[in-house]
Structure formats: C-alpha cells, structure tokens
C-alpha cells in the first residue's frame, strides 16, 4: 500500500472538476486489480470525511477510474480503511499498539 500519493482531479455527476487528495493506493492479489482511495474533503451527515475508491491503471496508460461493483472488493477496501482508522486512533492516544493487562 502506498500512502498519500498526491492529488487527482475527477469530474462529479454534474461534470464539475473537483480536486481530491489521494489517501492511498494498493494492489490486490486476489482480484489482480489496482485501487485508489481518495477524498474530496467534504463531510457526510455525521461529520465524517467522505472517502471514495475506484480501480485504476497504475501504468498510467489510461487515466480513467473504474467503478467497483463487486461486494467482495468493497469489503477489502472497508477492512483496510477500518484497520487504518484503528492505527490512527492508537497513535493519537499515544498507544503503540501494545496491549496492557
């Protein structure tokens, strides 16, 4: 997984170009696809930052982002995000991941 790889520009449903921050990219051995996870830094109704994911061509031969339709692919992405969120929470708490008894 490659973290914080810069910015991308996408077009929203109305055709307006929006600049987004890339959170990370990763390749999945099971699907043989590359994924990009990014945010436009807007908030949802609960105050959480909205995060999006698509497939992409890491060679740069195509700039098009692919839609993720498979539930198993979404599960992989959701698990990665949950894991990262947990690690961020631990570092903010000053916990190095060691368990205390």
Residue frames relative to the residue before (quaternion, step in Angstrom):
aa qw qx qy qz dx dy dz
X 1.0000 0.0000 0.0000 0.0000 0.00 0.00 0.00
X 0.1828 -0.7661 0.6102 0.0857 3.53 -0.96 0.94
X 0.2316 -0.8167 0.5187 0.1015 3.57 -0.60 1.15
X 0.8795 0.0536 -0.0486 0.4704 3.52 -1.34 0.61
X 0.1515 0.8324 -0.5114 0.1506 3.55 0.47 1.22
X 0.7773 -0.3697 0.1925 0.4712 3.60 1.06 0.57
X 0.6026 -0.5465 0.4487 0.3701 3.51 -1.16 -0.74
X 0.1102 -0.7492 0.6461 0.0957 3.53 -1.31 0.45
X 0.2952 -0.7136 0.5989 0.2123 3.55 -1.25 0.40
X 0.0310 -0.7860 0.6174 -0.0114 3.53 -0.93 0.97
X 0.3679 -0.6831 0.5695 0.2716 3.56 -1.28 0.26
X 0.3637 -0.7288 0.5367 0.2203 3.56 -0.88 0.94
X 0.7656 -0.3883 0.2599 0.4422 3.58 -1.30 -0.04
X 0.6859 0.4564 -0.2776 0.4942 3.58 1.19 -0.51
X 0.5666 -0.6216 0.3712 0.3934 3.60 1.29 0.04
X 0.4858 0.6574 -0.4313 0.3818 3.58 1.29 0.12
X 0.3880 -0.7205 0.5256 0.2325 3.59 -0.91 0.92
X 0.0715 -0.7948 0.6024 -0.0172 3.55 -0.89 1.05
X 0.3114 -0.7315 0.5745 0.1948 3.57 -0.96 0.87
X 0.0926 -0.8082 0.5815 -0.0027 3.55 -0.83 1.06
X 0.4179 -0.6709 0.5543 0.2606 3.54 -1.25 0.55
X 0.3395 -0.7164 0.5732 0.2073 3.56 -0.89 0.96
X 0.2950 -0.7642 0.5511 0.1589 3.57 -0.75 1.07
X 0.7432 -0.2739 0.1797 0.5834 3.56 0.96 -0.91
X 0.2299 -0.7186 0.6329 0.1738 3.50 -1.38 0.25
X 0.0434 0.7987 -0.5999 0.0171 3.56 -1.18 0.47
X 0.3373 -0.6963 0.5959 0.2154 3.51 -1.33 0.44
X 0.2171 -0.7661 0.5911 0.1289 3.56 -1.05 0.76
X 0.4212 -0.7344 0.4810 0.2278 3.56 -0.67 1.13
X 0.6485 0.5380 -0.3251 0.4294 3.60 1.05 -0.69
X 0.7666 0.3411 -0.1910 0.5094 3.59 0.86 -0.92
X 0.3040 -0.7661 0.4984 0.2686 3.58 1.26 -0.42
X 0.5427 0.5918 -0.4050 0.4374 3.57 1.13 0.73
X 0.3481 -0.6869 0.5937 0.2334 3.52 -1.35 0.37
X 0.1636 -0.8007 0.5744 0.0466 3.55 -0.97 0.90
X 0.1559 -0.7488 0.6372 0.0944 3.53 -1.23 0.62
X 0.1230 -0.7746 0.6191 0.0398 3.56 -0.91 0.99
X 0.0702 0.8242 -0.5470 0.1285 3.56 -0.66 1.14
X 0.2139 -0.7638 0.5936 0.1358 3.56 -1.32 0.21
X 0.3235 -0.7065 0.5882 0.2241 3.54 -1.23 0.54
X 0.4694 -0.7285 0.3794 0.3240 3.55 1.40 0.24
X 0.4448 0.6315 -0.5028 0.3881 3.57 1.11 0.64
X 0.4191 -0.7100 0.5171 0.2298 3.55 -1.27 0.45
X 0.4086 -0.6722 0.5517 0.2771 3.54 -1.19 0.60
X 0.7522 -0.4087 0.2735 0.4386 3.58 -1.29 -0.04
X 0.6887 0.4503 -0.2779 0.4957 3.62 1.24 -0.34
X 0.5765 -0.6151 0.3658 0.3944 3.58 1.28 0.08
X 0.5095 0.6274 -0.4273 0.4053 3.58 1.27 0.27
X 0.5174 -0.6253 0.4815 0.3308 3.56 -1.10 0.68
X 0.4163 -0.7050 0.5197 0.2441 3.56 -0.90 0.97
X 0.0970 -0.7805 0.6175 0.0097 3.55 -0.97 0.98
X 0.1368 -0.7914 0.5948 0.0341 3.56 -1.01 0.93
X 0.1009 -0.7845 0.6084 0.0652 3.57 -1.23 0.43
X 0.0181 0.7667 -0.6408 0.0336 3.51 -1.19 0.74
X 0.4769 -0.5751 0.5443 0.3816 3.51 -1.34 0.06
X 0.0279 -0.7940 0.6069 0.0233 3.56 -1.24 0.43
X 0.4760 -0.6425 0.5239 0.2935 3.53 -1.35 0.32
X 0.3002 -0.7991 0.4916 0.1719 3.62 -0.29 1.21
X 0.5913 0.5718 -0.3759 0.4267 3.61 1.21 -0.30
X 0.4374 -0.7045 0.4514 0.3296 3.57 1.21 -0.44
X 0.4079 0.7223 -0.4691 0.3031 3.60 1.26 0.06
X 0.7718 0.1239 -0.0799 0.6186 3.57 1.18 -0.59
X 0.3144 -0.7592 0.5429 0.1732 3.57 -0.91 0.93
X 0.4941 0.6773 -0.4200 0.3474 3.57 1.29 -0.09
X 0.3066 -0.7150 0.5986 0.1908 3.54 -1.12 0.77
X 0.3247 -0.7606 0.5350 0.1728 3.55 -1.01 0.86
X 0.4836 -0.6607 0.5001 0.2820 3.52 -1.13 0.72
X 0.2969 -0.7254 0.5929 0.1849 3.55 -1.07 0.78
X 0.0758 -0.8312 0.5508 -0.0075 3.56 -0.56 1.20
X 0.6434 0.5562 -0.3081 0.4264 3.56 1.16 -0.62
X 0.4895 -0.6863 0.4659 0.2687 3.58 -0.82 1.05
X 0.6246 0.5406 -0.3415 0.4483 3.61 1.05 -0.71
X 0.6302 0.5199 -0.3307 0.4724 3.58 1.05 -0.74
X 0.6480 0.5070 -0.3191 0.4702 3.59 0.96 -0.85
X 0.6286 0.5446 -0.3387 0.4400 3.58 1.00 -0.76
X 0.6222 0.5314 -0.3339 0.4680 3.60 1.01 -0.81
X 0.6775 0.4895 -0.2866 0.4683 3.58 0.89 -0.95
X 0.6623 0.5052 -0.3079 0.4597 3.58 0.90 -0.88
X 0.6402 0.5160 -0.3239 0.4680 3.60 1.02 -0.76
X 0.6411 0.5149 -0.3210 0.4699 3.59 1.00 -0.81
X 0.6617 0.5025 -0.3060 0.4648 3.58 0.92 -0.89
X 0.6482 0.5101 -0.3189 0.4668 3.60 0.96 -0.82
X 0.6458 0.5199 -0.3129 0.4635 3.57 0.99 -0.83
X 0.6654 0.4932 -0.2983 0.4743 3.58 0.95 -0.88
X 0.6396 0.5247 -0.3236 0.4593 3.57 0.98 -0.83
X 0.6348 0.5259 -0.3174 0.4688 3.56 1.04 -0.80
X 0.6638 0.4997 -0.3018 0.4675 3.60 0.94 -0.88
X 0.6388 0.5146 -0.3257 0.4701 3.58 1.01 -0.79
X 0.6434 0.5262 -0.3141 0.4588 3.57 0.99 -0.83
X 0.6485 0.5123 -0.3135 0.4676 3.56 1.01 -0.80
X 0.6811 0.4801 -0.3023 0.4629 3.59 0.90 -0.84
X 0.6385 0.5140 -0.3298 0.4683 3.60 1.08 -0.65
X 0.6740 0.4761 -0.2846 0.4879 3.58 1.13 -0.64
X 0.4861 -0.6628 0.4331 0.3699 3.56 1.26 -0.23
X 0.5028 0.6381 -0.4224 0.4020 3.55 1.28 0.22
X 0.3155 -0.7796 0.5144 0.1679 3.56 -0.69 1.06
X 0.6524 -0.5069 0.3259 0.4596 3.56 1.22 0.23
X 0.5375 0.6066 -0.4137 0.4148 3.58 1.27 -0.02
X 0.3697 -0.7314 0.5346 0.2065 3.51 -0.99 0.85
X 0.1799 -0.7693 0.6025 0.1130 3.57 -0.95 0.87
X 0.2373 -0.7841 0.5624 0.1123 3.53 -1.01 0.83
